[in-house]
Each structure stands twice: as C-alpha cells, then as structure tokens.
Amino acid sequence: MLQNLSRYNPDRADEESEDDEEAIENEEDFDAYAYNEPGSPPGTLEIDKDASVPNIFLIDYSATDAIGLQLATPEECAKHLDTQSVSWVDVQGLGSEDVLLRLGKVFNLHPLVLEDVVNIPQRPKFEDYEDHELIIMHMVTPRKNGKGFFREQVSLILGENYLLTVQEEPERDCFEPVRERIRRDKTAIRQHGADYLAYALIDAVVDGYFPVLEDYGERLEDLENKVVDKPTTRTLSKVHKIKRELLQLRRAIWPLRDAINALIRDDSTLISNEIRLYMRDCYDHTVQVIDMVETYRELASNLMDVYLSSISNRTNEIMRVLTIISTIFIPLTFIAGVYGMNFDRTASPTNMPELGAPYGYVTVMGLMLVIASLQVYYFYKKGWIMPSKK
C-alpha cells in the first residue's frame, strides 16, 4: 500500500506577501551564476547561510507496489538502492554540507556533481559521468496573485534504478502530478524504470513554464490597452518589469533546451531508446516555451515603442491646442495693446478719437469677438481643430 508521498509543506509555504509583485525585482538574475573563490579546489561546496535545512523523502515503487516515507539520515537510502524497484530520493533544501557530503558517499557521486548542485544558481546543463548523469534545471512556479513567479534550481542525478533530486527550497515545486501518478496503479510511470521518472520530472519542469507565460500574455494584453489609451510612467514601469522577467525566463529555458538535446544524443545505457523518444517530445515543448518567451519579449519591446509614440502624440496634441489658443489671442492682444496706450485726447484731436465714441467699447469687443470667431472657423475648415472622438 502506498504511504505518504506528499511533498513536505511547512505552514509558511502558503503565505505570500501582498508585495510579491515588487519582491521579484530584488531577486537575483539568472545570469548571476555562482562561482567559488579564485583558487578554490574542485568540489568546493559554497552553501548559503540562509539555505533551508535538508529534508529527505524516499519514494520506492515498482509495477505492483509503492511506498513513500521521510528518511532521517542519508545512510537510510542505501538499502533501497540494491533492490529491483525504482527509488526516487528527493532532497529538499541545501542548508547542511554534512548531509550533502554523506549523500555523495551513499550514491558515489563525483565531487564536481555536488559542487554544481550546491553552488546556486548554476546554468542549466547536462553532464555525463561514469555511473550517473546530472541534469540541472531552473524550475518556475506562478505566484498566487498571478503576477510573477517563484524560481529555484533543481538537480536530477540519474543512476541505475534510482533518481536523486536536489531542490533548492522545500516550499514549492511542480512535481506533485508525478507523485500522484506514482500513487495510482497501472500507470506508465510504474511500468518503467528510473529513466522514465527522470523524463516525467523534466517534462513537469518544462510544462511549468506554460502557465507562467500565459499570465504574461494576459498582462501584456492589458498593458497594451493602457499604453494606447492612458500611457503613464507607472504603465511604462510595468512593461519594463515584464520585459526584465521575460529575460530571466529566456536565460533559464534556452540552456535547458541544449541540455535536453544533449541528453537525447547521449549514448549512455542509463536511458533506453524508448525513453529518448519521450525526451524528443519534451524537447519540442521546450522549443514551444522558447517561442512564447521570444514572442512576449518582442511584444514588450513594441509596447515600449508604442508608449513613446503615445506620449509624443499626446504632446503634439497639447502643443497644437496651445498654439491655436495663442494664435487666436495674438490679434486680440494687439487690439487691446493699441487701445491701452495712454495718449491725451485733449492734446490733439488725432490722439485715439475712438476713445470718445459713445459705443467705442462695445465696438472694439465685438470686433475682437468677430476676429476670434473667424479664426476658429478658418482653423476648423483647415482641419486643425477636429472634434474629439469618444
């Protein structure tokens, strides 16, 4: 009977800040790859002080049975590695160098494997060793508020009848559908070996990009309307932020495509020819993700151009209105300036005789109104004043 296969979920796993949308801006970029101090010997483990304490979970299954349990020590894995069943050892957290080194001894891992697994983040890649293979990926999961994503590094170490996965955080992953398939009898994953399990997890990671990208498509569509109708600096900031996040996704998925391609072409006996066919489908999904990322990045770039064009058009509209108003008042200002001159009418009969006319004020105001009306009519006929379209 299948026991507890659920992923460890601490109470804080479901708690997300209302400022998650802004929090992602403070996270590291994917291009900030890890490196050791210059001169460090190969296999040096650099562990972040804030890394989570490792929790080790085992799922051991065959076509007829499956069990799931949490292990207290890495050495408990050893007795499950000699069986004919498939053993999936899931390590969640990187906060203990001692635990990781003991895991390396149990699984006979190359020192460089542990170095790549621990030094976060690594570029997604595939490495072939004598008796095991290493696949490093970046896993993304959407945030609950639908804006942005969580990301973490996950490493897959494939051996004979076992798969060791090492996750950066214990809070979230996209592997629950795979666990659910293992819970059920007579599923394809129960009929195959560890290589099929590796394929299923890689496929789950790749498919995890699709809901994240769908959210970006909706956000870009909404921003497109705002950029055209009411462009603001806040809208521009959102577009720039999305473009930056899409760049992070691009830097995660492009190397993964190359890693999967290398995995397909590798002649290792750890992966059967049947599973390589499944890997090709996973490769196709990766290409689809890349196409979506590139499309949305191009759309985000176009939105920035549309924003600048919209701002320029609004500025031109404002300047046109101000120019028309100024043009209308030029002759009016001239008339007002002429009759504002203080000439003494008693000194000479030619000194502004209109000031003594009984209807001089009304005549001048009427003349100014006629001039202004004629100018407005002329501008309208020329098409310089157009009625606003709502």
C-alpha positions in Angstrom: 0.0 0.0 0.0 1.3 3.4 -0.9 2.1 5.5 2.1 2.7 9.3 2.4 4.1 10.6 -0.9 3.1 14.2 -0.4 5.7 16.9 -0.6 6.7 18.5 2.7 4.7 21.7 3.1 5.5 23.9 6.1 3.0 26.4 7.4 4.8 29.3 5.8 4.7 27.6 2.4 1.2 29.1 1.5 1.9 32.5 2.9 2.8 35.2 0.4 3.2 38.8 0.8 1.0 41.3 -0.9 4.1 42.9 -2.3 5.2 39.8 -4.2 4.9 41.7 -7.5 7.6 44.0 -6.4 9.6 41.4 -4.4 10.7 39.7 -7.6 12.7 42.7 -8.6 15.0 42.1 -5.7 15.8 38.5 -6.6 19.0 37.5 -8.4 19.1 37.4 -12.2 19.7 34.1 -13.9 22.9 35.4 -15.4 24.4 35.9 -11.9 25.8 32.3 -11.9 27.6 31.0 -8.9 31.4 30.6 -8.7 33.9 29.7 -6.0 36.6 31.9 -4.7 39.5 32.0 -7.1 42.0 29.2 -6.3 39.4 27.0 -4.6 40.0 23.3 -5.1 37.5 21.4 -7.4 34.4 20.2 -5.5 34.3 23.0 -3.0 30.8 23.5 -1.6 29.7 27.1 -1.1 26.4 26.9 0.9 24.3 30.0 1.5 23.8 30.7 5.2 20.1 31.2 4.6 19.6 27.9 2.9 16.9 25.6 4.2 17.7 22.5 6.3 17.5 19.4 4.0 14.6 17.1 4.3 15.0 13.7 2.6 12.0 11.9 1.1 12.0 8.5 -0.5 9.5 7.1 -3.0 10.2 3.5 -3.8 8.0 1.8 -6.3 7.5 -1.0 -8.8 4.8 -2.2 -11.1 3.0 -3.8 -8.1 3.8 -1.7 -5.1 4.9 1.7 -3.9 5.9 3.2 -0.6 6.7 6.8 0.4 8.5 7.9 3.6 10.7 10.6 5.1 14.2 9.5 5.9 16.1 10.7 9.0 19.7 10.1 7.6 21.2 9.8 4.2 22.5 6.4 5.0 18.9 5.0 5.1 18.8 5.4 1.3 21.5 2.7 0.8 19.2 -0.3 1.5 16.7 0.8 -1.2 19.3 1.2 -3.9 20.1 -2.5 -4.2 16.5 -3.5 -5.0 14.9 -4.1 -8.4 12.4 -1.3 -7.7 12.8 2.4 -8.7 14.0 4.6 -5.8 13.3 8.3 -6.0 15.2 10.2 -3.3 14.0 13.8 -3.1 16.2 16.2 -1.1 14.5 19.5 -0.3 16.9 22.1 1.0 20.7 22.7 0.8 21.4 24.0 4.2 23.7 21.2 5.5 27.1 20.4 4.0 27.4 17.3 6.2 24.1 15.8 4.9 25.1 16.6 1.3 28.6 15.0 1.6 27.0 11.9 3.2 24.6 11.7 0.3 27.5 11.9 -2.0 29.1 8.9 -0.4 25.9 6.9 -0.4 25.3 7.5 -4.1 29.0 7.5 -5.0 28.7 11.0 -6.6 31.6 12.8 -8.3 32.8 15.8 -6.2 32.0 18.1 -9.2 28.4 16.9 -9.1 27.9 18.1 -5.5 29.7 21.4 -6.4 27.2 22.0 -9.2 24.2 21.0 -7.1 25.1 23.2 -4.2 26.5 26.3 -5.8 23.3 28.3 -6.6 22.5 29.2 -9.3 24.1 27.1 -12.0 23.5 27.3 -15.7 21.0 24.6 -16.8 23.1 21.8 -18.2 23.7 18.1 -18.7 26.8 16.2 -17.5 27.6 12.5 -18.1 29.7 10.7 -15.5 30.7 7.0 -15.3 27.7 5.6 -13.4 25.3 8.5 -13.2 24.1 11.6 -15.1 23.5 15.1 -13.9 20.7 17.4 -15.2 20.4 20.9 -13.7 17.3 22.9 -14.4 15.5 26.0 -13.2 12.0 25.4 -12.1 9.4 28.1 -12.1 6.0 28.2 -10.3 3.4 31.0 -10.6 2.7 33.3 -7.7 -0.7 33.1 -6.1 -1.5 36.7 -7.1 -0.9 35.8 -10.7 1.9 38.3 -11.1 5.4 37.0 -11.5 6.9 33.6 -10.5 9.0 31.8 -8.0 12.1 30.1 -9.3 14.6 27.6 -7.9 17.3 25.3 -9.0 16.5 21.6 -9.2 19.2 19.0 -9.9 18.4 15.4 -11.2 21.1 12.7 -10.7 20.1 9.6 -12.6 21.6 6.2 -11.8 20.8 2.6 -12.2 17.4 2.1 -10.7 17.4 5.3 -8.8 16.9 9.1 -9.3 18.2 11.6 -6.8 16.6 15.1 -7.0 18.0 18.0 -5.0 15.8 21.1 -4.7 16.8 24.5 -3.5 13.7 25.1 -1.4 11.2 22.8 0.4 8.3 25.1 0.0 7.0 24.5 -3.6 7.6 22.5 -6.7 5.8 21.2 -9.8 6.3 17.5 -9.1 3.0 16.8 -7.4 1.3 15.5 -10.6 4.2 13.0 -10.9 3.8 11.9 -7.3 0.1 11.5 -8.0 0.8 9.2 -11.0 3.0 7.1 -8.8 0.2 6.7 -6.3 -2.0 5.1 -8.9 -1.6 1.6 -10.0 -1.1 0.5 -13.6 0.3 3.9 -14.8 3.1 4.2 -17.3 5.5 5.5 -14.8 5.0 2.4 -12.6 5.8 0.2 -15.6 9.1 1.8 -16.5 12.5 2.5 -14.8 14.3 5.5 -13.4 14.9 6.9 -16.8 11.2 7.4 -17.4 10.9 9.0 -14.0 13.6 11.4 -15.0 11.7 12.2 -18.2 8.5 12.8 -16.2 10.2 15.3 -13.9 11.9 17.1 -16.7 8.6 17.3 -18.6 6.9 18.6 -15.5 9.5 21.4 -15.1 9.2 22.4 -18.8 5.4 22.3 -18.7 5.5 24.5 -15.6 6.6 27.4 -17.8 3.4 27.4 -19.8 1.0 28.8 -17.0 3.6 31.4 -16.1 3.8 32.6 -19.7 0.0 32.5 -20.2 -0.2 35.0 -17.3 2.4 37.2 -19.0 0.3 37.1 -22.2 -2.7 38.4 -20.3 -0.8 41.1 -18.6 0.8 42.3 -21.8 -2.7 42.4 -23.5 -4.0 44.5 -20.6 -1.0 46.8 -20.7 -1.4 47.2 -24.4 -4.8 48.9 -23.9 -3.4 51.1 -21.2 -0.4 52.2 -23.2 -2.7 53.3 -26.1 -5.5 54.9 -24.1 -3.8 56.3 -20.9 0.0 56.0 -21.1 1.6 56.8 -17.7 5.1 56.3 -16.2 3.6 53.5 -14.0 2.5 51.7 -17.1 6.0 52.0 -18.6 7.5 50.7 -15.4 5.2 47.6 -15.6 6.2 47.0 -19.2 9.9 47.3 -18.3 9.5 44.9 -15.4 7.7 42.3 -17.5 10.5 42.6 -20.1 13.1 42.0 -17.4 11.3 39.0 -16.0 10.9 37.5 -19.5 14.6 37.9 -20.0 15.1 35.8 -16.8 12.9 33.1 -18.2 14.8 33.2 -21.5 18.1 32.7 -19.7 16.6 29.7 -17.9 14.9 27.9 -20.9 17.5 28.4 -23.7 20.3 26.4 -21.9 17.7 23.8 -20.8 16.9 23.1 -24.5 20.5 22.4 -25.1 20.7 20.2 -22.1 17.7 18.1 -23.2 19.2 17.8 -26.7 22.5 16.5 -25.2 20.5 14.1 -23.1 18.8 12.7 -26.2 22.0 12.3 -28.1 23.9 10.8 -25.2 24.7 7.1 -25.7 24.6 6.2 -22.0 22.9 2.9 -21.1 21.1 4.6 -18.3 18.5 5.9 -20.8 16.7 3.5 -23.1 15.9 4.2 -26.7 12.2 4.2 -25.8 12.7 7.0 -23.3 14.7 9.0 -25.8 11.6 9.2 -27.9 9.7 10.7 -25.0 12.6 13.1 -24.5 12.1 14.3 -28.0 8.5 15.4 -27.1 9.9 17.2 -24.1 12.4 18.9 -26.4 9.5 20.1 -28.6 7.8 21.5 -25.5 11.0 23.4 -24.7 11.1 24.9 -28.2 7.4 26.0 -27.8 8.3 27.7 -24.5 11.2 29.5 -26.2 8.9 30.7 -29.0 6.4 32.1 -26.4 9.2 33.8 -24.5 10.6 35.4 -27.6 7.2 36.5 -28.8 6.3 38.1 -25.5 9.7 39.8 -25.2 9.2 41.3 -28.7 5.7 42.4 -27.7 7.0 44.0 -24.6 9.6 45.9 -26.6 6.9 47.0 -29.0 4.8 48.2 -26.1 7.7 50.5 -25.0 7.8 51.9 -28.5 4.0 52.4 -28.5 4.3 54.1 -25.2 6.9 56.6 -26.5 4.7 57.2 -29.6 1.6 57.7 -27.5 3.4 60.2 -25.3 4.7 62.0 -28.4 1.2 62.2 -29.9 -0.3 63.5 -26.7 2.5 66.1 -26.5 1.7 67.1 -30.1 -2.0 67.4 -29.4 -1.3 69.6 -26.4 1.1 71.8 -28.3 -1.4 72.1 -31.2 -4.2 73.3 -28.8 -1.9 75.7 -27.1 -0.7 77.0 -30.4 -4.2 77.6 -31.7 -5.1 79.4 -28.5 -2.0 81.6 -28.7 -2.8 82.3 -32.4 -6.3 83.4 -31.6 -5.1 85.8 -28.9 -2.4 87.4 -31.0 -4.7 89.9 -32.8 -6.8 90.3 -29.7 -3.8 91.2 -27.7 -2.7 93.6 -30.5 -6.1 95.4 -30.4 -6.1 95.5 -26.6 -2.5 96.8 -26.6 -3.4 99.6 -29.1 -6.3 100.9 -27.0 -4.3 100.5 -23.8 -1.9 103.3 -24.9 -2.3 106.4 -22.7 -2.5 109.3 -25.2 -4.0 112.6 -24.1 -7.0 113.2 -26.3 -7.1 116.9 -25.3 -3.6 117.5 -26.7 -4.6 116.6 -30.3 -7.8 115.5 -32.0 -6.0 112.7 -33.7 -5.0 111.1 -30.4 -7.3 108.0 -30.4 -10.6 109.6 -31.2 -12.3 106.2 -30.8 -12.0 106.5 -27.0 -14.6 109.3 -27.1 -17.1 107.4 -29.2 -20.3 106.5 -27.4 -20.2 102.9 -28.4 -16.4 102.5 -28.7 -16.0 99.8 -26.0 -18.8 97.7 -27.5 -17.5 98.1 -31.0 -14.0 97.0 -30.0 -15.2 94.0 -28.1 -17.5 93.0 -31.0 -14.6 93.4 -33.4 -12.4 91.1 -31.2 -15.2 88.5 -31.0 -15.6 88.5 -34.8 -11.9 88.1 -35.4 -11.7 85.2 -32.9 -14.7 83.5 -34.5 -13.3 83.9 -38.0 -10.0 82.4 -36.8 -11.7 79.4 -35.2 -13.8 78.8 -38.3 -10.7 79.0 -40.5 -8.8 76.5 -38.3 -11.8 74.2 -38.4 -12.0 74.3 -42.2 -8.3 73.6 -42.5 -8.7 70.5 -40.2 -6.5 71.9 -37.5 -9.4 71.8 -35.0 -11.1 68.3 -35.0 -13.9 67.3 -32.8 -12.8 64.7 -30.2 -13.9 61.1 -30.9 -15.1 59.2 -27.8 
